Structure formats: C-alpha cells, structure tokens
C-alpha cells in the first residue's frame, strides 16, 4: 500500500490534474492521496497560498477583501471549468473561503493557520470530486477525521504520537482517501499548520500512520539532483540516498523535499521516493535507511546563503571552566539559535542565520561577548554561504577532504570555515556568498565529472 503526495505544481491546472488521475489509476495500491494547494501555472503566476496570505493581511487590517477573494475563487473555478465539474463543488469552496473573513481576529493565534490551511483543504475537495467524476471510489477526508492531531504550535505544529494509532484504523480502506496536507488539528479542535512546505510532512505522517510500504512524493522534477540545476547544467539525478544524506542536503538548500518530512517516515522505516508528475515512468530518487555504497563517495553537493560567523579567540580558552556555557547562555538570553560551532583549543566560531541579527541585537551580542568573555580577539563576518559535500561513502574513501579543498584552492576560493561531523556523512565549508556558484561548479567537476 502506498501513500502518494502531490505538490502544488502537480495540481496547478486541469492539465496537471489529468496527469495525477492517470498516476493514481495505474496503481491500485495508491489509496492515500495527500494534496497541496494549487501552485504556479507559470513563472509569472501567484500561488494560492500567497494569495491567502494577502487575504489574511487585508482582513486583519480591516481592508476590503472582495477583490482578493474573487481572485482565489477564480483559481479554483478555472480548474473546475476545464474539468467540467459541477458548480456545487465551486459553491462549497467559495463559501469556505468567504467564511474565513468571519473568524475572530482578536486573541486568535490560529487565525493565520486557518487562512493558509484553506488552500490545501479546498483543493482536496476539488481533487476528490474530480476522481469521483472519473469513476474512482474516492472521497475527501479531513485531517481531523483521519486523526491527525498535533501540538498547539501555530505555524510549527508537530504530530502527537498517539495520532498514529488513530490513522492506522484507515489502513485497510477500500476507498481512495484524498487528504489535504499542511495542517492538522489541536486537541481542542483548532487548525494548526506545519511549517511552510509542510504538505510533505502530512504525507510522511499518513505513511507512518497506515504503515505504508512506500511514501511517494510527486513534484515537477525527475528526482533529487546531485547539485542545483540553476548552477550546474543538466546535473545527474541521484538514484538512491539515505535519510541522513537527504537530511544534510535538505538542510543546505535542497528544496525538493521539506527536511522535517523525513522524520515520521524515518522513524517508521518507510522508504520515500521522489518522482515527477510530468514524467512518472522515471524511477526517481529513492530514500532509505541504508544503502550499499559502490563507487562514488559523494552523493550530492548543496549550499545555502544567509549566514554570519562570530569568531572568538582567547589564550588558554580550553582551560577556562564554563566558557562554552557562558557563551551559549548569552545566545539563549538574546533569543539566538546557532547552526554550527567549530572550535580549536583557543578559539571558537559560532555560525548563525543572519536573519536573526537585527542591528540592535548584533550590537548587544558583540558587547556582551566582549564584556563577559573578555576575548583576545572578537569579530563577526557576514555574507557567508555554507557549502555541503554529502555522502555515506566518505567513511570508506580516503582523500575526499583533500580532493575538496584542492578543487576549491585551485579555483581561488577562500575557506572561512571547515567542519566535519563525527558521522563523516558530510563536510561543510564556509565561503563568501559571491564565490558560492564557482565553488559548487568546482566540486561538481571533481566528484561527478572525473
């Protein structure tokens, strides 16, 4: 039995929905269909989710919402008309969208979540009606009815462990259940969304709950590429990788799969496959708990921008009891989370996301570090990219670090930081943002063109 999730690009138009129908019909084991909100039909288009954000902002600011509501309804209507579905479906969707503007504004931490969730919820109703019209035994299934009960953390909900047993009750269904992704319900009945892109999480939760044989995630690419196709022309597709490798790549900028989506499937030991709605015959990329490493030590190269590095040096730092604790306490008290902390005997670097550092917070942070830690040297560097070389095979292959640094040095790319975790699944390089593309091209030539 399979759980199959379709992303926004796969559901953006009637043409795409016809492809989805064909995919579902060709395999009777696809019983659980998780859907996103309609995505972009072209690069100039606007996602339904983005329109819902505009709707929410207009509503809370007491602005007229008539125009934005009409635009949202029109997106669904265009799909319905092309599919020749009955107007009853559109009426239901229109009422649901209009109802959002009647929700309580004050003291309602779940208001934005309710607006955002309606994109997926209404699309699931549309997809279920389309399947029924084409003869499939399908029905719309609300996450509450399915048993997706989550923590009360608006915008960052997490599945409650007890929910999986409730979901399992549907494992033997003979129907095709069409389930809206991206949100669940709290124990008090409020809508609560996962972090954005969280329809991937919904699919993973359903897969874990029903103990699926595999979780299929359909998108608009043939799988996961070894490097960003915007930087490398026609990069190779990864055939298979482990959860750990995928987690590293997703963290460093691979946007095909929401990184938190792996957790429920990983814990349930369910393989995940990334496939292309527009090319479903392609085998895609399989993600499993383990794989046999054959020849290539590196499976992928990824990068992400927007980092800052705080360098602290102090003679005999390693002998100063509590130095690290005081450093972390300063970060905690300022509400700052760190990403990495490479260190030597007398120095340490703190890597943070730059988005956390307002001018005021950065000034206070540097002042407190200077006063409370009394370093010999203290400096901050902005505009860094974190470049990741990832692969389970690095543990068995001597020289991956040497090959990487040699390639970067040959291309005159200065390294601000190097870090390798104890698992030896990845090597991280901190470089200037303006050298990011050149660095990826150099590493791609080293590991995938030689």
N, C-alpha and C positions, 0 to 999 in steps of 0.2 A: 504494500500500500504506500502511496506517495502523497506528500504534501507539496503543492505547487504554488509558488508565489509569482505574480506578475507585477512588474514595476510600472511606473507612470507612463513611460514611453511605449510600453506594450499595450496600453489601454487609452491612448490619446485620441483615437479616432475609430470610426466604424471599420475602416480597412484593417487596423491593427486588431480589433476585436474579432474579426473573421479569422485571423491567424490564430488567436488564442483559442477560439472554438475548435479549430482543426486540431490543435495540440491536445486539448482535453479529450476530444472524441477518439483520438487514435490510441489512447491507452486507458483502459477501463480501471486501472489501479489508481488513477488520479481522482481521488474522492474529496480532497480538501483543497479548495482554491482560495488563496489569500490575495486580495487585490489592493493596489494603491489608488490614490486619486488620479484622475486624468492628467498626464504630463504634457509636455510641449509637442505640438504637431510640427513645428519648425523652430529654427533658432530665434525668430522674432516673436514667437508665441509666449503666452504667460501661463504658468502652471495654475491649476485650480487652487492649489494650496496657497500660492502667493496672492491670488485674488481674495481668498478667505481671510488672509492677514489684513488686507486693505479694508475688507468689510468690517472686521473686528475693530480696527483703528477708527474707522468712521463712526461706528456705533458708540464706542466709549467716549468719543469726542463730541457726541451729540450732533453729528453731521448727517446730512441726508444720505440714506443708504440705497435709494431706489435704483440709481444707475449701476452700482456695483452688484447688487442682487440680480439685476437683469442680465449683466454680463456672465455671472456664474451660471445662472439658469440656462442661458443661451449655449454655453459649452456642452451641457448635458443634452439640450434639445437638438443640437446639431448631430450628435451621435445617434440619438433616438430616431431622428427623422431618416437618417441614412439606413438604419437597421429596420425601419418600418415597424417600430414597436408602438404599442398603444399609448394614447395620451394619459392613461391612468398612471403610468409609471412617472411621467413628467410632472403630473399634478402632485404626486406624493413627494417627489424631490423638491419641487417648488415650495410646497408647504413647509417641508423640513428646513429649508434654507431661510425662509421668511421667519420661521419660529425662533431662530437664533436671536433676532432683534427684540424678543420679548423676555429674554433671560435677565435675571437680576445682575445689575452691574456692580453694586456696592458689596463689599465683603464676599466676593465670589472668586476665590483663587482658581477655580476650574473653568472660568469663562472662556479664556483663550483656547483651552483644550477642547471645549465643546465646539467652537468655531472650526478649529483645524480638523477635528475628527470627522466632521460632516463631509469632507471631501471624499474620504475612503468609504464612509458609511453609505452615502448616496450612490457612489459608483458600484458598490457591491449589489445594491438593489437593481441597478441597471443591468449589470452583468448577469445576475440570476434570472431576470426577466428575459434577457436575450437567449440564454441557454434553454430556458423553458420553451420559448417560441420555436427554437430549432430542434425540439424533441428530446432534450436531455432531462433526466429526472433530477432537477436541481432546485435548490431553494436558498434564499438569503438567510444567513444565520448571524444574529447579533452576537458580539463578543460576550455579553452578559449571559445570554442563553447558553453559549458554549462553555462558559465557566472561566473566562479569562479575568481573574480577579487580581488586582495589582495594588502596590503600595500607594499611599496618598501623597505622591510627589509630582505635582503638576509639571508637565514638560519633561519629566525624567522618571517616569513610573517604572517599577520593577515587578516582575511576576511573583506572586506569592506561591511558595512551594506546594501548598495544598490545592492550588488550581489544577495542577497536572492530573491529579486523580479525577477531578470533575471532567476535564477534557477527554480523558480516556474512555468515558462512558459512550462517546460517539465513535469509537474506533471501528465498530462493526457496521456502521451505517451503510445502507444500500444506495442512499442518495448522494448527489454531489453537493457538498455544502460550500456556498460562496460566502466568504468571511471577510469583512473589512479589516484591513491591517491598521497599524499605527496606534491603536488605543485599546484600553481595557476599562474596567470599572472598579472603583474602590469598594471596600466592604460596606460603605454607606450609600453606594449607588451612584456616585459621581463619575463622570467621564474623566479619564486621566490618560494623557498620551505618553508614549515613549519619546526618547529624544528624536529629533527630526531625522527622517530616513528610517524610522522605526517599523515600517511595514516588514522589513527584513526580520526584525525581532519577532513580530507577530507570527510569521511563518515558521520560525525556529521554535517558538513556544508550542504551536499547534503540532509540529512534528514530534517534539519531545512528549507532548501530552498523549498523543494517539500511538506513540511508539512506532513511528513510520519506518519503512525500510530505507527511505531516502527523502531528503528535502531538496526539491528543485527550485532554483531561483532564476526566473527568466527575465532577461534585460535586453539591451539593444546591441550587445557585443558578443562575440563568439566564446568568450571566457575571460580569464584574467591574463593580461599581457605581462611579459617579463619586465616591461618598462612602459612609461607613459607614451601612448601613441601620438600625443601632441609634441613630443620631443624626439622620439625615435620613429622613423618612417617604417611602417608595417612591422612592428616588433613581433617576436614569436609569441604564441599562446602557450601558457603553462598547462600541461596535461593533467598534472596531479601535484598537490602540495598538502602539507599537514595543517592542522588547526593552528599550531604555533607559528608556522611560516605565514599563514594568512593573517593572523593577528598582528604580526610585525609589519607586514606590508600595508594592512589597512590603517594601522596607526600612523604610518609615514606617508599617507596620502593616496593610497589606492581606494578609489571611491566606488568601486563596483558593488561592494558589499559592506553594509553597516557593520563596524567592527564588533559591537555588542551582540549582534545577531548570532554570532558563533556560540555563545555561551550555553543556551539551552540545548542545542543540538550536540555540542561537545560533551556536556555532562551526560547526555543520554546515548552517547556513542553512535550518533546517526550521521552518516556521510551527507555532504552537501555538494550539489553540482550546480555550477553557474552555466546557463545556456542562453542562446539567442532566439528570441521570438521570431526574428526575421530569417533565421537560418537554423531551424530546430534539428536538422539532421547532423549538425556539427556536434561532436561529443562533448564539447565544452571543457570546463575545468572541474576536476573532482577534488574535494577537500575531505581528508580523512584524518583519523587519529595518528596514523603512522603510514609510512611508505618506504619502499625499498629504494635506496639511493644507488643509482647505477654509475653514471659517469660525472655529470655536471655537479660541482659542489654548490653552485649558486642557482637559486630558483627564480629570483627576481630582484629588481633594484627599484627603490621608491624614495621619494623625497617630499618634504613638507616645509613651507616657509613660515615666517612669523615668530621666530624665537629670539630670545636675548640670553646672554651668558654673563653671569656675575662671577668674576674671578677674585678669590681671596687667598692671600699668601701671608703666612706668619711662621717665623722660625720656631721650630720645636712644637708645631701645632699638634703633632701626634701624641705628645706627652701632656697636653693640656686637657685635663679631665673635664668633660661636659661641653667641649667646644661645639661639637656637632649638634648636641641637644639645644644649646642656646641659639644656634643658627636656625634650626628648624622652628624653634619657638617664635622667633621674630617673624618668620614667614607665616606661621599659623595665625599669629595675632594681627597680621595685616591682611589676612584672608587670601594668601597667595599659595597656590599649589606648584610644586616643581615637577619637572618631567624627568630630569636626569641629574646625577650628582657624581661625576668622575672626580677622583681625588688622587693626590700623591701624599708623601709624608708631611710636607709643609705647605701644601696648597690644596684648594678645592674649588670646583666650578659648579655653579648652580644654573641649570638650564630651565628657563621658564617660557611660557607663552607670552608674547609681547602684549597681547590683548588685555592682560590683567593689569598692566603697568600704566596707570594714568600718570601725568606729570607730578601730581601731588603724592601719589603712593610711591613712585620711584624715588622722589626726594626724601621722603620719610624713611624708606627702606635703606637707602645708602647712608643716611645719617645715623640710623640705629646700628647698622653693621659696623660703622666706623667707631661709634662711641662704646658699644657693648662688647665687641670682639677685639678691638684695638689691633687691627691687622697691620702688617708691614706694607702691604700693597692691596688696593681695592679698586676695581674698575668694572665697568659694565660695557658690553658690546651688543649693539642692536643689529637687526637686519641679517639674522643668520638663518640658514636652511639646515635641516637635519637630513642627511643622506644615509639611507639604509641599504646594506648589501645583505641579502637574506638567503639562507639555505641550510637545511639539515646536514647536507654533505660536507659542510666546512669542518666538522669534527674529525672526519676521516681523511681530509685533504690538507697536506702541508703547503703553506705558501699563499693562502687566499688573502691574508692581510698584506703580505709583501706585494702580491700582484696588484692589489687595490691601490696601495699607496704609491707604487711605481707608476701606475697609469695616471693617477692624479698629479704626481710630481712632473711627469713628462709633459702634461698639459698646463703646467704652471698654476695649479690650483692649490692655494694655501689652506692648510688644515688648522682650524681654530680649536678643534677638539677631536679626540678619538675615544670610543668607548665600545667594549665588547662584553656582553653579558656572560655569566658563568655557564649558561646553557650552550654557548657557541652556535646559536642559531642565527645570530645577526652581528654585524659590525656597523657601528654608527660613526659617521663623520660629521662634524660641524664645519660648515663652509659659508662663505658670504653668499647672499641670495643672488647676486649678479653673476656668480660662477656656477649656479645650480645646473643649468642645461648642459653646459660644457662638461661638467663632472659626470652627469648621467651618460652622456654620449661616450665619454672615455671609458667608463666602466662597462658599458654595453659592448663596446668593441673588444674589451679584454675577456669577458666571460661568455659572450654569445656569438662572436664573430670569428674567434680564433679557431 
